[in-house]
Amino acid sequence: MNAENQKSLENFQKIIRAKTISNKEGNFDRAVFDAFLPMLKEMYPATFAAVHSQLMNEYGIVLHWKGRNEKLQPVVLMGHHDVVSDENQQWEHPAFEAEIHDGFVWGRGSVDNKCVFTGILEAMERLAKEGFTPERDIYFVSSNCEEVAGDTADIIAQWFKDSGIKPWFVLDEGGAIMKELPMGIKTPFAMVGVSEKGWGTVKITTSKPKACEKLVKALSKLEKSPMASQMTPTLEGMLGCFADHVGAPLNFVFKNLSVLRPVVKKAMESNDQTAAMIRSIYTITAIDAVHPEGKIAEKATATLKLRIAPHDSFETMLAHIKSVLGDSVEYECDNILNPPPASDHNTASFDYIRSVVNKVFPGVGVSPFILDAFTDSRSFKHICKEIYRFGAFSIDNAQFASVHNANEKLGVDVFLKSIDFYEEFIRGIK
């Protein structure tokens, strides 16, 4: 490993070791966050000499790298530097020591999301050392409270709006280069999120007489009455990208969706995993019956977690549930977050992302998809129509499952390759 890569790896380890754990109640270690930006300034002197930096909402970071052509719209790169806790988790190696074992950096945030955060800063530092100036303005935005759905990204996006700054496009975390895909696809694919699902919680409660029996019947009705499915442009675009990488007869089907759309839709509806790709879904997460000891329950409650597709909203899902159950139950709603609209993947900005992937990761496919998770990028939906979610690192399903769980780790070579992507990405923007 050359000296430059060794230094980048050491910086990655330092950033993981910073315990920037966020907390919904605001009960977090402020000293760690107070020290974080000064640490970055020491680690990346060329970058901070080239950019204007500021903190928003106390600990949100905004870096502005001024470009040569002020007439061009800026590009926004996003990440977040907060992480979730490792409390009550059993790790093989300490969560905040960033130890290297078997070619992997082990640590909380190694995948979510300090790899993207560090990869971008490393790329900026290498370019700034060259004396490089981007053609158009580049903003790097990082939240301190993404993991707890905090308001830093909203505040930063509002600052953009108030300042009259309208990005050409936004690139945040979300997708990755997935090594393992369904349908027998062997080619790794860079999955670029063009939207993300919303969510919400609905509690339905039945009362005596026969509260439990009423609840069971209500849940049975819901199971038999799923939300309407829809073949969206995003889904069709994804299947089209997969067409050359699946065997017969799927390759023929995917290449002829305009004719075979009804067949594909029906087939996807019949499988729980694929059905979630074409419709909003509700999942029962808790059932409770309230009753005096030894007596029949007076009330019974089920909690439904809603996962809302971009073509729906919480309001349309709730209306559907009410249309199925009527006034036979009581409703209580919470944690509502509607999905942002899907960005078009037939754009120059998406093509640019694809071109950089093709250059840095030869042989890797590129596909749009809907992310089944939350990102800060949704805060920019009011000022930008082209919002994409992709981190330039390659992972397998086990690593993906380690996010927020024990034994999160990222390959050393994978991290170093991500720097190449962000360097090429920033260098090539015209």
Disulfide bonds with the S-S distance in Angstrom:
none
